[in-house]
Amino acid sequence: MTDAIQIITVKGASGGGSEFNLPPSSGKGVYLLVCELSENQEISIGKLGRFFFQKGEYLYVGSAFGPGGIGARVNHHLKISEKPHWHMDYLRKFVSIRELWLYETEKRLEHAWAHIFLNSPDARTPIPGFGSSDCMCKTHLFYLEESLRSHSRNTTASSIEARSVRVALTGFDSSA
């Protein structure tokens, strides 16, 4: 387990799937998928319905506490699912995954991560309930007006790391 977010640039994870795979890991934790939608389009997201998606960058916050941990869950998202299960499976057919943020922890920090983006002036919530049907978060999917450039990415990663460590130590996130 580490106190740092591991950021991995993904090549070849387009809408058609990916040859890239994370090594098998039993490490549990939270992750962020940095995705790119190349054109405006309407997309059906399972029972949530049909939505208009603006081209650009999307961030999806998820957690992996089941068998196989982060490695298994992220590898699932890197492929196109023939039988979509999660909301991200429906969107995945249309987006390229450009980057992965991984944080091994036993704490369910995805809600703290989602709140960072909910409170960011640069992020919008395109679909209420996306990826958050099992929690009280408004959404786990965010649209960025501006791409997550390296300087803001490092600042955001530092903010997430600091909040993650605080929640892990205290069990409470006062800003959520």
Contact map, one row per residue, 1 for C-alpha under 8 A:
11100000000000000000000000100000000000000000000000000000000000000000000000000000000000000000000000000001100000000000000000000000000000000000000000000000000000000000000000000000
11111000000000000000000000000000000000000000000000000000000000000000000000000000000000000000000000000011100000000000000000000000000000000000000000000000000000000000000000000000
11111000000000000000000000000000000000000000000000000000000000000000000000000000000000000000000000000010000000000000000000000000000000000000000000000000000000001000100000000000
01111100000000000000000000000000000000000000000000000000000000000000000000000000000000000000000000000010000000000000000000000000000000000000000000000000000000001000000000000000
01111110000000000000000000000000000000000000000000000000000000000000000000000000000000000000000000001110000000000000000000000000000000000000000000000000000010001000000000000000
00011111000000000000000000000000000000000000000000000000000000000000000000000000000000000000000000011110000000000000000000000000000000000000000000000000000000000000000000000000
00001111100000000000000000000000000000000000000000000000000000000000000000000000000000000000000000111100000000000000000000000000000000000000000000000000000000000000000000000000
00000111110000000000000000000000000000000000000000000000000000000000000000000000000000000000000000111000000000000000000000000000000000000000000000000000000000000000000000000000
00000011111000000000000000000000000000000000000000000000000000000000000000000000000000000000000001110000000000000000000000000000000000000000000000000000000000000000000000000000
00000001111110000001000000000000000000000000000000000000000000000000000000000000000000000000000011110000000000000000000000000000000000000000000000000000000000000000000000000000
00000000111110000101000000000000000000000000000000000000000000000000000000000000000000000000000001000000000000000000000000000000000000000000000000000000000000000000000000000000
00000000011111001111000000000000000000000000000000000000000000000000000000000000000000000000000000000000000000000000000000000000000000000000000000000000000000000000000000000000
00000000011111111111000000000000000000000000000000000000000000000000000000000110000000000000000111000000000000000000000000000000000000000000000000000000000000000000000000000000
00000000000111111100000000000000000000000000000000000000000000000000000000000000000000000000001110000000000000000000000000000000000000000000000000000000000000000000000000000000
00000000000011111000000000000000000000000000000000000000000000000000000000000001000000000001111100000000000000000000000000000000000000000000000000000000000000000000000000000000
00000000000011111100000000000000000000000000000000000000000000000000000000000011000000000000100000000000000000000000000000000000000000000000000000000000000000000000000000000000
00000000000111111110000000000000000000000000000000000000000000000000000000000111000000000000000000000000000000000000000000000000000000000000000000000000000000000000000000000000
00000000001111011111100000000000000000000000000000000000000000000000000000000110000000000000000000000000000000000000000000000000000000000000000000000000000000000000000000000000
00000000000110001111100000000000000000000000000000000000000000000000000000000000000000000000000000000000000000000000000000000000000000000000000000000000000000000000000000000000
00000000011110000111110000000000000000000000000000000000000000000000000000000100000000000000000000000000000000000000000000000000000000000000000000000000000000000000000000000000
00000000000000000111111000000000000000000000000000000000000000000000000000100100000000000000000000000000000000000000000000000000000000000000000000000000000000000000000000000000
00000000000000000001111100000000000000000000000000000000000000000000001101100000000000000000000000000000000000000000000000000000000000000000000000000000000000000000000000000000
00000000000000000000111110000000000000000000000000000000000000000000001000000000000000000000000000000000000000000000000000000000000000000000000000000000000000000000000000000000
00000000000000000000011111000000000000000000000000000000000000000001001100000000000000000000000000000000000000000000000000000000000000000000000000000000000000000000000000000000
00000000000000000000001111100000000000000000000000000000000000000001111100000000000000000000000000000000000000000000000000000000000000000000000000000000000000000000000000000000
00000000000000000000000111110000000000000000000000000000000000000011111000000000000000000000000000000000000000000000000000000000000000000000000000000000000000000000000000000000
10000000000000000000000011111000000000000000000000000000000000000001111000000000000000000000000000000001100000000000000000000000000000000000000000000000000000000000000000000000
00000000000000000000000001111100000000000000000000000000000000111101110000000000000000000000000000000001110000000000000000000000000000000000000000000000000000000000000000000000
00000000000000000000000000111110000000000000000000000000000000111000110000000000000000000000000000000111111110000000000000000000000000000000000000000000000000000000000000000000
00000000000000000000000000011111000000000000000000000000000011110000010000000000000000000000000000000111100111000000000000000000000000000000000000000000000000000000000000000000
00000000000000000000000000001111100000000000000000000000000011110000010001000000000000000000000000011110000001000000000000000000000000000000000000000000000000000000000000000000
00000000000000000000000000000111110000000000000000000000001111000000000000000000000000000000000000011100000000000000000000000000000000000000000000000000000000000000000000000000
00000000000000000000000000000011111000000000000000000000001110000000000000000000000000000000000011111000000000000000000000000000000000000000000000000000000000000000000000000000
00000000000000000000000000000001111100000000000000000000111100000000000000000000000000000000000011110000000000000000000000000000000000000000000000000000000000000000000000000000
00000000000000000000000000000000111110000000000000000000111100000000000000000000000000000000001111100000000000000000000000000000000000000000000000000000000000000000000000000000
00000000000000000000000000000000011111000000000000000011110000000000000000000000000000000000001111000000000000000000000000000000000000000000000000000000000000000000000000000000
00000000000000000000000000000000001111110000000000000111110000000000000000000000000000000000011100000000000000000000000000000000000000000000000000000000000000000000000000000000
00000000000000000000000000000000000111110000000000000011000000000000000000000000000000000000001000000000000000000000000000000000000000000000000000000000000000000000000000000000
00000000000000000000000000000000000011111000000000000111000000000000000000000000000000000000000000000000000000000000000000000000000000000000000000000000000000000000000000000000
00000000000000000000000000000000000011111100000000011110000000000000000000000000000000000000000000000000000000000000000000000000000000000000000000000000000000000000000000000000
00000000000000000000000000000000000000111110000000011110000000000000000000000000000000000000000000000000000000000000000000000000000000000000000000000000000000000000000000000000
00000000000000000000000000000000000000011111000001111000000000000000000000000000000000000000000000000000000000000000000000000000000000000000000000000000000000000000000000000000
00000000000000000000000000000000000000001111100001111000000000000000000000000000000000000110000000000000000000000000000000000000000000000000000000000000000000000000000000000000
00000000000000000000000000000000000000000111110111100000000000000000000000000000000000000110000000000000000000000000000000000000000000000000000000000000000000000000000000000000
00000000000000000000000000000000000000000011111111100000000000000000000000000000000000100110000000000000000000000000000000000000000000000000000000000000000000000000000000000000
00000000000000000000000000000000000000000001111110000000000000000000000000000000000000100100000000000000000000000000000000000000000000000000000000000000000000000000000000000000
00000000000000000000000000000000000000000000111110000000000000000000000000000000000000000000000000000000000000000000000000000000000000000000000000000000000000000000000000000000
00000000000000000000000000000000000000000001111111000000000000000000000000000000000000000000000000000000000000000000000000000000110000000000000000000000000000000000000000000000
00000000000000000000000000000000000000000001111111100000000000000000000000000000000000000000000000000000000000000000000000000000000000000000000000000000000000000000000000000000
00000000000000000000000000000000000000000111100111110000000000000000000000000000000000000000000000000000000000000000000000000000000000000000000000000000000000000000000000000000
00000000000000000000000000000000000000000111100011111000000000000000000000000000000000000000000000000000000000000000000000000010000000000000000000000000000000000000000000000000
00000000000000000000000000000000000000011110000001111100000000000000000000000000000000000000000000000000000000000000000000000000000000000000000000000000000000000000000000000000
00000000000000000000000000000000000000011110000000111110000000000000000000000000000000000000000000000000000000000000000000000100000000000000000000000000000000000000000000000000
00000000000000000000000000000000000010111000000000011111000000000000000000000000000000000000000000000000000000000000000000000000000000000000000000000000000000000000000000000000
00000000000000000000000000000000000111111000000000001111100000000000000000000000000000000000000000000000000000000000000000000000000000000000000000000000000000000000000000000000
00000000000000000000000000000000000111100000000000000111110000000000000000000000000000000000000000000000000000000000000000000000000000000000001110100000000000000000000000000000
00000000000000000000000000000000011110000000000000000011111000000000000000000000000000000000000000000000000000000000000000000000000000000000001111110000000000000000000000000000
00000000000000000000000000000000011110000000000000000001111100000000000000000000000000000000000000000000000000000000000000000000000000000000111100000000000000000000000000000000
00000000000000000000000000000001111000000000000000000000111110000000000000000000000000000000000000000000000000000000000000000000000000000001111100000000000000000000000000000000
00000000000000000000000000000001111000000000000000000000011111000000000000000000000000010000000000000000000000000000000000000000000000000001110000000000000000000000000000000000
00000000000000000000000000000111100000000000000000000000001111100000000000000000000000000000000000000000000001001100000000000000001000000001100000000000000000000000000000000000
00000000000000000000000000000111000000000000000000000000000111110000000000000000000000000000000000000000000001000000000000000000001000000001000000000000000000000000000000000000
00000000000000000000000000011110000000000000000000000000000011111000010000000000000000000000000000000000000111000000000000000000000000000000000000000000000000000000000000000000
00000000000000000000000000011110000000000000000000000000000001111100110010000000000000000000000000000000000000000000000000000000000000000000000000000000000000000000000000000000
00000000000000000000000000011000000000000000000000000000000000111110110000000000000000000000000000000000010000000000000000000000000000000000000000000000000000000000000000000000
00000000000000000000000000010000000000000000000000000000000000011111100000000000000000000000000000000000000000000000000000000000000000000000000000000000000000000000000000000000
00000000000000000000000001000000000000000000000000000000000000001111100100000000000000000000000000000000000000000000000000000000000000000000000000000000000000000000000000000000
00000000000000000000000111110000000000000000000000000000000000000111111110000000000000000000000000000000000000000000000000000000000000000000000000000000000000000000000000000000
00000000000000000000000011111000000000000000000000000000000000011111111110000000000000000000000000000000000000000000000000000000000000000000000000000000000000000000000000000000
00000000000000000000000011111110000000000000000000000000000000111001111111000000000000000000000000000101000000000000000000000000000000000000000000000000000000000000000000000000
00000000000000000000011111100000000000000000000000000000000000000001111111100000000000000000000000000000000000000000000000000000000000000000000000000000000000000000000000000000
00000000000000000000010110000000000000000000000000000000000000000011111111110000000000000000000000000000000000000000000000000000000000000000000000000000000000000000000000000000
00000000000000000000000000000000000000000000000000000000000000010001111111111000000000000000000000000000000000000000000000000000000000000000000000000000000000000000000000000000
00000000000000000000010000000010000000000000000000000000000000000000011111111100000000000000000000000000000000000000000000000000000000000000000000000000000000000000000000000000
00000000000000000000110000000000000000000000000000000000000000000000001111111110000000000000000000000000000000000000000000000000000000000000000000000000000000000000000000000000
00000000000000000000000000000000000000000000000000000000000000000000000111111111100000000000000000000000000000000000000000000000000000000000000000000000000000000000000000000000
00000000000000000000000000000000000000000000000000000000000000000000000011111111100000011001000000000000000000000000000000000000000000000000000000000000000000000000000000000000
00000000000010001101100000000000000000000000000000000000000000000000000001111111000000000000000010000000000000000000000000000000000000000000000000000000000000000000000000000000
00000000000010011100000000000000000000000000000000000000000000000000000000111111100000000000000000000000000000000000000000000000000000000000000000000000000000000000000000000000
00000000000000111000000000000000000000000000000000000000000000000000000000011111110000001001100000000000000000000000000000000000000000000000000000000000000000000000000000000000
00000000000000000000000000000000000000000000000000000000000000000000000000011011111100001000100000000000000000000000000000000000000000000000000000000000000000000000000000000000
00000000000000000000000000000000000000000000000000000000000000000000000000000001111100000000000000000000000000000000000000000000000000000000000000000000000000000000000000000000
00000000000000000000000000000000000000000000000000000000000000000000000000000000111110000000000000000000000000000000000000000000000000000000000000000000000000000000000000000000
00000000000000000000000000000000000000000000000000000000000000000000000000000000111111101100000000000000000000000000000000000000000000000000000000000000000000000000000000000000
00000000000000000000000000000000000000000000000000000000000000000000000000000000001111101000000000000000000000000000000000000000000000000000000000000000000000000000000000000000
00000000000000000000000000000000000000000000000000000000000000000000000000000000000111111100000000000000000000000000000000000000001000000000000000000000000000000000000000000000
00000000000000000000000000000000000000000000110000000000000000000000000000000000000111111110000000000000000000000000000000000000011000000000000000000000000000000000000000000000
00000000000000000000000000000000000000000000000000000000000100000000000000001000000001111111000000000000000000000000000000000000001000000000000000000000000000000000000000000000
00000000000000000000000000000000000000000000000000000000000000000000000000001001100111111111100000000000000000000000000000000000000000000000000000000000000000000000000000000000
00000000000000000000000000000000000000000011110000000000000000000000000000000000000101111111100000000000000000000000000000000000000000000000000000000000000000000000000000000000
00000000000000000000000000000000000000000011100000000000000000000000000000000000000000111111111000000000000000000000000000000000000000000000000000000000000000000000000000000000
00000000000000100000000000000000000000000000000000000000000000000000000000001001000000011111111100000000000000000000000000000000000000000000000000000000000000000000000000000000
00000000000000110000000000000000000000000000000000000000000000000000000000000001100000001111111000000000000000000000000000000000000000000000000000000000000000000000000000000000
00000000000000100000000000000000000010000000000000000000000000000000000000000000000000000011111100000000000000000000000000000000000000000000000000000000000000000000000000000000
00000000000001100000000000000000001111000000000000000000000000000000000000000000000000000011111110000000000000000000000000000000000000000000000000000000000000000000000000000000
00000000000011100000000000000000001110000000000000000000000000000000000000000000000000000001011111000000000000000000000000000000000000000000000000000000000000000000000000000000
00000000010011000000000000000000111100000000000000000000000000000000000000000100000000000000001111110000000000000000000000000000000000000000000000000000000000000000000000000000
00000000111010000000000000000000111100000000000000000000000000000000000000000000000000000000000111110000000000000000000000000000000000000000000000000000000000000000000000000000
00000011110000000000000000000000111000000000000000000000000000000000000000000000000000000000000011111000000000000000000000000000000000000000000000000000000000000000000000000000
00000111110000000000000000000011110000000000000000000000000000000000000000000000000000000000000011111100000000000000000000000000000000000000000000000000000000000000000000000000
00001111000000000000000000000011100000000000000000000000000000000000000000000000000000000000000000111110000000000000000000000000000000000000000000000000000000000000000000000000
00001110000000000000000000001111000000000000000000000000000000000000010000000000000000000000000000011111000000000000000000000000000000000000000000000000000000000000000000000000
01111100000000000000000000001110000000000000000000000000000000000000000000000000000000000000000000001111100000000000000000000000000000000000000000000000000000000000000000000000
11000000000000000000000000111100000000000000000000000000000000000000010000000000000000000000000000000111110000000000000000000000000000000000000000000000000000000000000000000000
11000000000000000000000000111100000000000000000000000000000000000000000000000000000000000000000000000011111100000000000000000000000000000000000000000000000000000000000000000000
00000000000000000000000000011000000000000000000000000000000000001000000000000000000000000000000000000001111100000000000000000000000000000000000000000000000000000000000000000000
00000000000000000000000000001000000000000000000000000000000000000000000000000000000000000000000000000000111110000000000000000000000000000000000000000000000000000000000100000000
00000000000000000000000000001100000000000000000000000000000000100000000000000000000000000000000000000000111111100000000000000000000000000000000000000000000000000000000000000000
00000000000000000000000000001100000000000000000000000000000000100000000000000000000000000000000000000000001111111000000000000000000000000000000000000000000000000001001000000000
00000000000000000000000000000110000000000000000000000000000011100000000000000000000000000000000000000000000111111100000000000000000000000000000000000000000000000000000000000000
00000000000000000000000000000000000000000000000000000000000000000000000000000000000000000000000000000000000111111110000000000000000000001000000000000000000000000000000000000001
00000000000000000000000000000000000000000000000000000000000000000000000000000000000000000000000000000000000011111111000000000000000000000000000000000000000000000011000000001001
00000000000000000000000000000000000000000000000000000000000010000000000000000000000000000000000000000000000011111111100000000000000000000000000000000000000000010001000000000000
00000000000000000000000000000000000000000000000000000000000010000000000000000000000000000000000000000000000001111111110000000000000000001011000000000000000000000000000000000000
00000000000000000000000000000000000000000000000000000000000000000000000000000000000000000000000000000000000000111111111000000000000000001000000000000000000000000000000000000011
00000000000000000000000000000000000000000000000000000000000000000000000000000000000000000000000000000000000000011111111100000000000000000000000000000000000000010000000000000001
00000000000000000000000000000000000000000000000000000000000000000000000000000000000000000000000000000000000000001111111100100000000000000000010000000000000000000000000000000000
00000000000000000000000000000000000000000000000000000000000000000000000000000000000000000000000000000000000000000111111100111000000000000000010000000000000000000000000000000000
00000000000000000000000000000000000000000000000000000000000000000000000000000000000000000000000000000000000000000011111110100000000000000000000000000000000000000000000000000000
00000000000000000000000000000000000000000000000000000000000000000000000000000000000000000000000000000000000000000001111111100000000000000000000000000000000000000000000000000000
00000000000000000000000000000000000000000000000000000000000000000000000000000000000000000000000000000000000000000000001111110000000000000000000000000000000000000000000000000000
00000000000000000000000000000000000000000000000000000000000000000000000000000000000000000000000000000000000000000000000111110000000000000000000111000000000000000000000000000000
00000000000000000000000000000000000000000000000000000000000000000000000000000000000000000000000000000000000000000000111111111000000000000000011110000000000000000000000000000000
00000000000000000000000000000000000000000000000000000000000000000000000000000000000000000000000000000000000000000000010011111100000000000000011110000000000000000000000000000000
00000000000000000000000000000000000000000000000000000000000000000000000000000000000000000000000000000000000000000000010000111111000000000010111000000000000000000000000000000000
00000000000000000000000000000000000000000000000000001000000000000000000000000000000000000000000000000000000000000000000000011111000000000000111000000000000000000000000000000000
00000000000000000000000000000000000000000000000000100000000000000000000000000000000000000000000000000000000000000000000000001111110000000010100000000000000000000000000000000000
00000000000000000000000000000000000000000000000000000000000000000000000000000000000000000000000000000000000000000000000000001111110000000110000000000000000000000000000000000000
00000000000000000000000000000000000000000000000100000000000000000000000000000000000000000000000000000000000000000000000000000011111110001111000000000000000000000000000000000000
00000000000000000000000000000000000000000000000100000000000000000000000000000000000000100000000000000000000000000000000000000011111110000011100000000000000000000000000000000000
00000000000000000000000000000000000000000000000000000000000011000000000000000000000001110000000000000000000000000000000000000000111111000011100000000000000000000000000000000000
00000000000000000000000000000000000000000000000000000000000000000000000000000000000000000000000000000000000000000000000000000000111111111111000000000000000000000000000000000000
00000000000000000000000000000000000000000000000000000000000000000000000000000000000000000000000000000000000000000000000000000000111111110000000000000000000000000000000000000000
00000000000000000000000000000000000000000000000000000000000000000000000000000000000000000000000000000000000000000000000000000000001111110000000000000000000000000000000000000000
00000000000000000000000000000000000000000000000000000000000000000000000000000000000000000000000000000000000000000000000000000000000111111000000000000000000000000000000000000000
00000000000000000000000000000000000000000000000000000000000000000000000000000000000000000000000000000000000000000000000000000000000111111100000000000000000000000000000000000000
00000000000000000000000000000000000000000000000000000000000000000000000000000000000000000000000000000000000000100110000000000000100100111111000000000000000000000000000000000000
00000000000000000000000000000000000000000000000000000000000000000000000000000000000000000000000000000000000000000000000000000001100100011111000000000000000000000000000000000000
00000000000000000000000000000000000000000000000000000000000000000000000000000000000000000000000000000000000000000100000000001011111100001111110000000000000000000000000000000000
00000000000000000000000000000000000000000000000000000000001111000000000000000000000000000000000000000000000000000100000000000000111100001111110000000000000000000000000000000000
00000000000000000000000000000000000000000000000000000000011110000000000000000000000000000000000000000000000000000000000000001110011000000011111000000000000000000000000000000000
00000000000000000000000000000000000000000000000000000000011100000000000000000000000000000000000000000000000000000000110000111100000000000011111100000000000000000000000000000000
00000000000000000000000000000000000000000000000000000001111000000000000000000000000000000000000000000000000000000000000000111100000000000000111110000000000000000000000000000000
00000000000000000000000000000000000000000000000000000001111000000000000000000000000000000000000000000000000000000000000001110000000000000000011111110000000000000000000000000000
00000000000000000000000000000000000000000000000000000001100000000000000000000000000000000000000000000000000000000000000001110000000000000000001111100000000000000000000000000000
00000000000000000000000000000000000000000000000000000000100000000000000000000000000000000000000000000000000000000000000001000000000000000000000111110000000000000000000000000000
00000000000000000000000000000000000000000000000000000001100000000000000000000000000000000000000000000000000000000000000000000000000000000000000111111000000000000000000000000000
00000000000000000000000000000000000000000000000000000000100000000000000000000000000000000000000000000000000000000000000000000000000000000000000101111101100000000000000000000000
00000000000000000000000000000000000000000000000000000000000000000000000000000000000000000000000000000000000000000000000000000000000000000000000000111111100000000000000000000000
00000000000000000000000000000000000000000000000000000000000000000000000000000000000000000000000000000000000000000000000000000000000000000000000000011111110000000000000000000000
00000000000000000000000000000000000000000000000000000000000000000000000000000000000000000000000000000000000000000000000000000000000000000000000000001111111000000000000000000000
00000000000000000000000000000000000000000000000000000000000000000000000000000000000000000000000000000000000000000000000000000000000000000000000000011111111100000000000000000000
00000000000000000000000000000000000000000000000000000000000000000000000000000000000000000000000000000000000000000000000000000000000000000000000000011111111110000000000000000000
00000000000000000000000000000000000000000000000000000000000000000000000000000000000000000000000000000000000000000000000000000000000000000000000000000111111111000000000000000000
00000000000000000000000000000000000000000000000000000000000000000000000000000000000000000000000000000000000000000000000000000000000000000000000000000011111111100000000000000000
00000000000000000000000000000000000000000000000000000000000000000000000000000000000000000000000000000000000000000000000000000000000000000000000000000001111111110000000000000000
00001000000000000000000000000000000000000000000000000000000000000000000000000000000000000000000000000000000000000000000000000000000000000000000000000000111111111000000000000000
00000000000000000000000000000000000000000000000000000000000000000000000000000000000000000000000000000000000000000000000000000000000000000000000000000000011111111100000000000000
00000000000000000000000000000000000000000000000000000000000000000000000000000000000000000000000000000000000000000000000000000000000000000000000000000000001111111110000000000000
00000000000000000000000000000000000000000000000000000000000000000000000000000000000000000000000000000000000000001001000000000000000000000000000000000000000111111111000000000000
00111000000000000000000000000000000000000000000000000000000000000000000000000000000000000000000000000000000000000000000000000000000000000000000000000000000011111111100000000000
00000000000000000000000000000000000000000000000000000000000000000000000000000000000000000000000000000000000000000000000000000000000000000000000000000000000001111111110000000000
00000000000000000000000000000000000000000000000000000000000000000000000000000000000000000000000000000000000000010000000000000000000000000000000000000000000000111111111000001000
00000000000000000000000000000000000000000000000000000000000000000000000000000000000000000000000000000000000010011000000000000000000000000000000000000000000000011111111100000000
00100000000000000000000000000000000000000000000000000000000000000000000000000000000000000000000000000000000000000000000000000000000000000000000000000000000000001111111110000000
00000000000000000000000000000000000000000000000000000000000000000000000000000000000000000000000000000000000000000000000000000000000000000000000000000000000000000111111111111000
00000000000000000000000000000000000000000000000000000000000000000000000000000000000000000000000000000000000010000000000000000000000000000000000000000000000000000011111111111000
00000000000000000000000000000000000000000000000000000000000000000000000000000000000000000000000000000000001000000000000000000000000000000000000000000000000000000001111111110000
00000000000000000000000000000000000000000000000000000000000000000000000000000000000000000000000000000000000000000000000000000000000000000000000000000000000000000000111111100000
00000000000000000000000000000000000000000000000000000000000000000000000000000000000000000000000000000000000000000000000000000000000000000000000000000000000000000000011111111000
00000000000000000000000000000000000000000000000000000000000000000000000000000000000000000000000000000000000000000000000000000000000000000000000000000000000000000000011111111000
00000000000000000000000000000000000000000000000000000000000000000000000000000000000000000000000000000000000000000000000000000000000000000000000000000000000000000000011101111100
00000000000000000000000000000000000000000000000000000000000000000000000000000000000000000000000000000000000000010000000000000000000000000000000000000000000000000010011001111111
00000000000000000000000000000000000000000000000000000000000000000000000000000000000000000000000000000000000000000000000000000000000000000000000000000000000000000000000000011111
00000000000000000000000000000000000000000000000000000000000000000000000000000000000000000000000000000000000000000010000000000000000000000000000000000000000000000000000000001111
00000000000000000000000000000000000000000000000000000000000000000000000000000000000000000000000000000000000000110011000000000000000000000000000000000000000000000000000000001111
